[in-house]
Each structure stands twice: as C-alpha cells, then as structure tokens.
Amino acid sequence: MKSKPIYVEIPIDTEMDKLWEASQTPKLHQQWDLRFSSIIYLPKKENEPQKFTYKTKIGFGIQIEGWGESVGSFHAKNGSRTSSLHFGTDQAISIIREGRGYWKYIPKGDSSLTFLTQYNYEPNFGNIGKLFDHFAFRPLIGWGTALSFDVLKRWLEKGEAPAYQYIQFFSNWLITFLFFFIWTYHGLIPKVVNLHPEELYMVTAALPVTINQASWIVMILGLLEILFGIIWLIYSNKRSLFILQIILFPLLTLSAVLVEPTYLIDPFNPLTFNISLFILSIIGLMISKDVPTAKSCKRKR
C-alpha cells in the first residue's frame, strides 16, 4: 500500500525574513509546531549540513526522540526560498523510521507569502505499520501539520502567542467532548436503556398522559438528546450550540423545579447541575471565537 506524501499550504501576510526566522530558528519553531516538543541544533561542522535533534511528547511520560539535518536551502532570483530536510528516529516505538521533505516560501507580490511543505517517510512495523500509518497516523500528523501552520499564521499576522492559541484550541475541544458525553449519556442510560422512574414521573407530572405514552415520550426525548450530543462532534459552528444551551439550560431548570420543587433539596439537583452547564456554556462561547483550525490550509496541490 503506497501512501501519498503529506502536503500543506497556507497564505501568510508577513515579511519573508519574519517567516524564515519563525520556521528556521529552533526556539521559535518548537513554539508553534505541534509535532515537536523541542528542537536543538547541534554544533555545525564546516561543509556539512546543519544537524539537529528533536523530541515529541506523546503523553504518559513517553516521548519520541529523533534526528534530522538541513540538507540545504535555496534562495531563488524571484525571491522564493526552499529548505530541504532529512529526518528519522532510531526508537523502536516510533511509527516513523526515516523521511525527507521540504519547506517552500513563495512571495505573492502583494506583501504576502505562500508557505508550504511536502514530506514523506517510511513507517516502522512492516505491513501492520503501513496499514496503521495509512489509515490513522498519516491523516493525524497531516492534520497536526495543518493546524500548526494556522497557528503560525495567526502568530505572525495577529501577534497571538502559540501557547495561548493551543490552550484555546484544546479547551474548546475538551468542552465539546464533555457536552457530547453529557447529552449522549443522559439520553442513552436513564431514558433509552433503563427508562428510569424519575424520567417517567417528570413527564406524567408535566403532561396529562398515561404511563405507556410517557414511556414513548421519554424514549423520544432520549433519542433527541443522543442526536444533539452527536451534533456537538460533527457540527462546525460550535458558537451556535453554546448560544442554544445558554437559552436552554435555564428553561430546563425552571421546568424541573416547577414540576417538582423538592428537587431543590436533592444532592446534585437540577439547579446546581444546570447552572454549572450554563456557566460552562458561557465560557465555551467566549473561547470558541476564531479558534485555530487545520481547515484554513490547502491539503492538496
């Protein structure tokens, strides 16, 4: 199975020297590139490529350490620049064994640049590694490259620090997964799977229906909650979902208290639970504006 090289391209409104410095200086490069935790240049010998080492933390105290070298750089007469790399790692746990790639910096003639990269590598672990790389790791590292390019773009154009951007990005997605879990769980477990008596009581106390009718209403409500949870994962405009919840949670709290006021003295009651989600929705709305995204990059030639 032959995998295509990873290609990422993005326009950046900045000066050539600033982009070159941000991508070629290790201490600056490691700030915006999600693929690397640290990059260290080794002492350069005369007439030899610039060699470096890199580390990538993958969690649980595990990190990948590798090597690389700048094979060369080229400054063309039209103002464009190219930097070529050779990289790899000797660690057995790394999916990447060895690869090559390049970065290209192309002036567009309107005080902006096109910054692009293309690279490819050989995976470890034989055919199993190739399958895992093709269907999982390669799409993931391609996405990480594109996200990093957008972080770099925002840093150079707007002055937004990469660390702040990544806090914003991952906080936004943590809240997204939390709401996915909450809506899906509360729709599936107490409504669809177990048909909890409290759920039936809430419906029969609010509406003039029989137990059988209430059972169907609870199941339908559960399915709608599961659907809303899934929407949190697939719908890109998270801000509209946060706004909807900011309106919805006070209404749900009020309806629960009106149906059964004694809920207010229960532990983890609808008032405290929904207020927590209401405030979390406000926080989510605040941090979800203009979040870095891999979608701003061109992924094919």
C-alpha positions in Angstrom: 0.0 0.0 0.0 1.6 3.3 -1.2 0.7 6.4 0.8 0.8 9.8 -0.7 3.2 12.5 0.7 1.8 14.9 3.2 1.2 18.3 1.6 0.1 21.5 3.5 -0.1 25.0 2.1 -1.2 28.3 3.6 -1.1 32.0 2.7 0.5 34.3 5.3 0.5 38.1 5.3 4.0 38.7 6.6 7.6 39.5 5.6 9.8 36.8 4.2 12.5 37.3 6.9 10.0 37.0 9.7 8.6 33.8 8.4 12.0 32.4 7.7 13.1 33.2 11.3 10.0 31.7 12.9 10.4 28.5 11.0 14.2 28.1 10.9 15.0 29.2 14.5 14.6 26.1 16.8 13.3 28.1 19.9 10.7 29.8 17.7 9.8 26.7 15.6 9.1 24.5 18.6 6.6 27.1 19.9 4.1 26.8 17.0 4.8 23.3 15.6 2.5 20.8 17.3 4.7 17.9 16.1 7.7 18.9 18.2 8.2 19.5 21.9 11.8 20.6 21.5 14.3 21.1 18.7 18.1 21.5 19.4 20.7 22.4 16.8 24.0 20.5 17.1 27.4 22.2 16.6 27.7 22.7 12.8 30.8 21.4 11.1 32.3 23.1 8.1 30.9 21.9 4.8 28.3 19.7 6.5 24.6 20.1 6.8 23.1 21.6 10.0 22.2 18.7 12.2 19.6 18.7 15.0 17.8 16.5 17.4 14.1 16.7 18.2 11.7 15.4 20.9 8.0 14.8 20.7 6.0 14.1 23.8 3.1 11.7 23.2 1.8 11.5 26.8 2.1 9.3 29.9 5.8 10.2 30.2 6.6 8.8 26.8 8.5 10.8 24.1 9.9 10.1 20.7 13.5 11.3 20.1 14.8 11.7 16.6 17.5 13.3 14.5 17.5 15.5 11.5 19.6 17.6 9.2 19.0 20.5 6.9 20.1 19.1 3.6 20.2 22.5 2.1 18.4 25.8 1.4 18.0 27.7 -1.9 17.2 31.3 -2.5 15.8 31.9 -6.0 16.1 35.0 -8.0 12.3 35.6 -7.8 12.6 35.9 -4.0 11.3 32.4 -3.2 13.2 30.2 -0.7 13.4 26.4 -0.2 14.6 24.4 2.8 15.1 20.6 2.5 15.2 18.2 5.4 16.2 14.7 6.1 14.9 13.2 9.4 14.3 10.0 11.3 14.5 8.2 14.6 16.1 5.0 15.9 13.4 4.5 18.6 11.6 1.2 18.1 8.2 2.6 19.3 8.2 5.3 16.6 5.8 4.8 13.7 8.2 6.9 11.6 11.5 5.4 10.6 13.0 7.8 8.2 11.8 10.5 5.8 12.6 13.6 3.7 10.7 16.8 2.9 11.0 20.4 2.2 9.5 23.8 3.1 8.9 26.4 0.4 8.4 30.2 0.8 6.9 31.9 -2.2 6.3 35.7 -2.4 2.8 36.5 -3.9 3.7 40.1 -4.9 1.1 41.7 -2.6 3.2 41.8 0.7 2.0 38.2 1.5 3.6 34.8 1.1 2.6 31.2 0.4 4.2 28.8 2.9 4.0 25.2 2.0 5.5 21.9 2.9 5.6 18.4 1.5 7.2 15.4 3.2 7.1 11.6 3.2 8.5 8.9 5.3 8.9 5.1 5.7 6.9 3.7 8.6 8.1 1.0 11.0 6.5 -2.3 11.9 6.2 -3.8 8.4 2.8 -4.2 6.8 1.0 -3.7 10.0 2.8 -0.4 10.4 1.9 0.6 6.9 -1.8 -0.1 7.5 -1.8 1.9 10.7 0.1 4.7 9.1 -2.2 4.9 6.1 -5.5 4.9 7.9 -4.6 6.6 11.3 -1.2 8.1 11.8 -0.6 9.8 8.5 -4.0 11.6 8.5 -3.3 12.6 12.1 0.1 14.1 11.5 -1.1 15.8 8.3 -3.9 17.4 10.4 -1.3 18.4 13.1 0.9 20.0 10.4 -2.0 22.0 9.0 -3.1 23.1 12.5 0.4 24.2 13.3 0.6 26.2 10.1 -2.6 28.1 11.0 -1.2 28.8 14.5 2.0 30.2 12.8 -0.1 32.3 10.5 -2.1 33.8 13.4 1.1 34.4 15.4 2.8 36.4 12.5 -0.4 38.2 11.4 -2.1 39.0 14.7 0.5 38.5 17.3 -1.4 35.7 19.1 1.1 33.6 21.1 1.1 30.0 20.0 0.8 28.8 23.6 -2.4 30.8 24.0 -3.8 29.5 20.7 -3.3 25.9 21.7 -4.9 26.5 25.1 -7.9 28.0 23.3 -8.0 25.1 20.8 -7.8 22.2 23.2 -10.1 23.9 25.8 -12.7 24.3 23.1 -12.5 20.7 22.2 -12.4 19.4 25.8 -15.7 21.3 26.4 -17.1 19.9 23.1 -16.3 16.3 24.1 -17.8 17.0 27.6 -21.1 18.2 26.2 -21.1 15.3 23.7 -20.7 12.9 26.7 -23.3 14.6 28.9 -26.1 14.7 26.3 -25.4 11.2 24.9 -25.1 9.7 28.4 -28.3 11.3 29.7 -30.2 10.4 26.6 -29.0 6.8 26.4 -28.7 5.5 30.0 -31.7 6.9 32.0 -34.0 7.3 29.1 -33.5 4.8 26.3 -31.8 1.9 28.1 -33.2 2.0 31.6 -36.3 4.1 31.3 -35.7 5.5 34.8 -38.9 6.0 37.0 -37.8 9.7 37.7 -37.9 10.4 34.0 -41.4 8.9 33.7 -42.5 10.9 36.7 -41.3 14.1 35.2 -43.3 13.6 32.1 -46.5 12.4 33.8 -46.3 15.3 36.3 -46.0 17.8 33.5 -48.4 16.3 30.9 -51.8 14.6 31.0 -50.5 11.3 29.6 -50.6 7.6 30.5 -47.5 5.6 31.7 -47.3 3.9 28.3 -47.4 7.3 26.5 -44.9 8.7 28.9 -42.5 5.8 28.2 -42.6 6.7 24.5 -42.1 10.4 25.2 -39.1 9.6 27.4 -37.5 7.4 24.8 -38.0 10.0 22.0 -36.5 12.7 24.3 -33.6 10.4 24.9 -33.0 9.8 21.2 -33.1 13.6 20.6 -30.5 14.1 23.4 -28.3 11.5 21.8 -28.7 13.2 18.4 -27.8 16.6 20.0 -24.7 15.0 21.6 -23.6 13.7 18.2 -24.2 17.1 16.6 -21.6 18.5 19.1 -19.0 16.4 17.3 -19.9 16.9 13.7 -21.3 20.5 13.6 -18.5 23.0 13.0 -20.3 26.2 14.3 -19.9 25.4 18.0 -20.8 29.0 18.9 -24.4 28.5 17.8 -24.6 25.4 20.0 -23.2 27.3 23.0 -25.8 30.0 22.5 -28.6 27.4 22.2 -27.5 25.9 25.5 -27.3 29.3 27.2 -31.0 29.7 26.4 -31.9 26.0 27.0 -30.4 25.3 30.4 -32.4 28.0 32.4 -35.6 26.7 30.7 -34.8 23.1 31.7 -34.0 24.2 35.3 -37.2 26.2 35.6 -39.4 23.4 34.2 -37.9 20.8 36.5 -38.4 23.0 39.6 -42.0 23.8 38.7 -42.8 20.1 38.2 -41.2 19.1 41.5 -39.9 21.8 43.8 -38.5 19.2 46.2 -35.7 18.6 43.6 -34.0 21.7 45.0 -33.1 19.9 48.3 -31.6 16.8 46.5 -27.8 16.4 46.1 -26.6 17.3 42.6 -30.1 18.7 41.8 -31.2 20.3 38.5 -30.5 23.8 39.8 -26.8 23.2 40.6 -26.2 20.9 37.7 -27.7 23.1 35.1 -26.1 26.3 36.4 -22.8 24.5 36.1 -23.5 23.7 32.5 -24.9 27.1 31.9 -21.7 28.8 33.1 -19.6 26.3 31.1 -21.6 27.2 28.0 -20.8 30.9 28.5 -17.1 30.0 28.9 -17.2 27.9 25.8 -18.8 30.7 23.9 -16.1 33.1 25.0 -13.2 30.9 23.9 -14.8 29.5 20.7 -14.4 32.7 18.7 -11.8 32.4 16.0 -10.2 29.1 17.1 -7.2 27.8 15.2 -8.2 25.3 12.6 -6.5 22.9 10.1 -9.2 23.8 7.6 -7.6 27.1 6.7 -4.8 25.1 4.9 -4.8 23.6 1.4 -4.0 19.9 1.7 -3.6 19.0 -1.9 -1.6 20.5 -4.7 
